[in-house]
Amino acid sequence: MINTTVLLTLAALCGIWAAVSAVLLTRSLDQRGLTTPFPFIRLFLFRNLGRYREITRSETGNVGPLFYSYVISINVALVLVMIAVAVRISGL
């Protein structure tokens, strides 16, 4: 039996992981001279993801690890929430 509380807790942890990755990604861009005001991190998140991907790819030839850290964690959180909703609806 899958407990929806466990799934939602894991989803929340993945969401926190994504938020930390976004802040670290923004800090990395700030160190490169592309500043984002702290209150607007959520507003400029997709712009910063694109910039980080382009900059790290041009510097090293590969996309930086913070990009994948954010993308994977936010997608895992989404999948876990969808599974929790499906389990709750099905009554397992």
N, C-alpha and C positions, 0 to 999 in steps of 0.2 A: 504494500500500500504506500503510495507516494503522498507525503504530507505537503499540502500547499504552503504551509508556513515555512517549511524548509526551502522550498523553491523560491518563495518571495524573499526570504532572507538572503539567499544566494544572489538573487537578482539585485537586491539593494547593495550588496557588497560589490557586485560588478559595476553598478552605477557610481559608487564611491570611487572605484578604481578608474573609471572613465573621467570623473571630475578631476581627480588628481593628475591624470595624464594630460588633460586639457590645460590645467594650470602650469604644469611643467613644460608643455609645448609652448605656451605663451611666454614663459620665462626664457626659454631657449631663443625664441624670436626676439625678445627684448634685448638679449645679450648680443644679437646680431644687428641691432639698430632699428628693428621694426617694432615699435612700441604699441601696446594696446592698453588703454586705461582699465584698471582692475574691475570697476563696476560693469564694463561692457564685454567681459570675456565671453559670456553666453551669446551675446549679439554677434560677435565677430568670430565665433568658433569655426564655422565652415571656411571662412576666408583664411583664418590662421592655419587650418589643416592643409589647405591648398598651398599656402606659402611655405609651410614647413616641408611639405613633400617636395616642392620644386627646389627649395634651397638645399636640402640635404641630398637630393638626387644630383644636383649640379656640383656639390662639393665632393661627394664620395662615390657617386655612380649608383648608389642604392638609396632607397627611402629610409629615413631615420626610424628608430625603434618606437619612438613616442607616437608616431602616426598609427602603427599597427596596434600598439597598446590601447589606444583610444578606440579604434574601429572594432577590434575583436571584443573588447570588454562591453561596449555598448550593444553590440549585436548579441552577445551571449545573454545580457540582461533582458533584451527583448524576447529572445527565444524562451528563456526561463519563465517570464511573465505569461507568455502565450501558453506554455505547457501548464502552468498553475491554473490559468483560467479554464483550459480544456478539462483538467482534472476535476476542478470544482463543478463545472457544468455537468460532466458525466457522472459525478457522484462516487468516484473511486475513492 
